[in-house]
Amino acid sequence: MRVLLTQGFETLAWQKLLINAIANPITALTLQRQSVFRRPDIQELCLAILHEAVAVARSNGARLADDEAERTLRTLLTYPAEAGTSMYFDRLAGRPFEVEALTGAIVAASERCGVPAPLNRVLLTLLRAASLGGALLGK
């Protein structure tokens, strides 16, 4: 195992969260793998979600590039179209999602710093309902 020391842990943590902020919710809610991100309308939605999350991240001390949202989406588009995410596979299996650790963390941070994140809040509501729905159905 290699250990890397950095002064910018907050930034690195947010960069990791940003990719998960779109990859997991969109695949879980659409029940599609990474190929869904090739759709222009989904890309537009992802950028809007990411711009909100970047504003929240900056308010929480992350030092992100001006084009961080676009960089994050470009990175996601390098993943194989047939790849899935953990939330996607959890939904298929009827397991609860890791929603609070991902989208929930963004919404909680937005509330703490007073930066609005309405799209992330909508995603959180839908993800909670989808995750809970599987539990209610006995899956």
Beta strands, then each sheet from edge to edge (+ up, - down):
end
